[in-house]
Amino acid sequence: MNNAVTLNSINKSFGEAEYKNQVLFDINLNIPLGKINFIVGPSGCGKTTLISIIAGILNQDSGKVKLLDIDQKDLTEKTKSSFRKENIGFIFQQFNLVPTISVIENVAIPLLIQGKGFSEALKRASEILNKVGLQEKEKSLPKNLSGGQQQRVAIARALINEPKIIICDEPTASLDGQTGTTIMEMLSSIAKETATTVIIVTHDNRIYNYADRIIEMEDGRIKNVREING
């Protein structure tokens, strides 16, 4: 297995009849294992729709999505949901932390959803928070953290299941340059140390030097794929 993601002839539209708007056109793309992949392009070009299809948030109109060599159409909805919970982690621009519970509880959520015991989930969450340098913030509420610290909590939550694929939507857009660099250093280390595939949608050209590959989109199509580091 060489690719984490294989997309063949992906098309996606929204709306019906005269209101139908096609946003992805015949997307063919291979995303290799263990690399940092940036998806870039102007607003409205289809980047978020594309990662939503990879993540299983949206279904394509036609075409094939294979994740870790498994054709997603071969899975039932139940097994597809389990597969994605086990193999995909999400990091969002707005962090999406639950404001009324502690940092450690936020990080533990994916394990609790999977039915793990509360003590076991908190122990694992504590280990992950230690890795991202936030062990002293375990009992804090998200509102008492800086933007960079909240993003690190979001990364810890995405990592708790040890996913093979991490999908990030504008992870540094709302962060200052130094904090954005810290976040990217962390994601880069994760990719190298664990052979995790990282897919990042971004407009932030400050972080382009962290990419192994840059996938350029325009008007719902793949315009170009540039290999940067190997």
Secondary structure, DSSP 8 states (H G I E B T S, - for coil): --EEEEEEEEEEEES-GGG-EEEEEEEEEEEETT-EEEEE-STTSSHHHHHHHHHTSS--SEEEEEETTEEGGGS-HHHHHHHHHHHEEEEETT----TTS-HHHHHHHHHHHTT--HHHHHHHHHHHHHHTT-GGGTTS-GGGS-HHHHHHHHHHHHHTT--SEEEEESTTTTS-HHHHHHHHHHHHHHHHHH--EEEEE---GGGGGG-SEEEEEETTEEEEEEE---
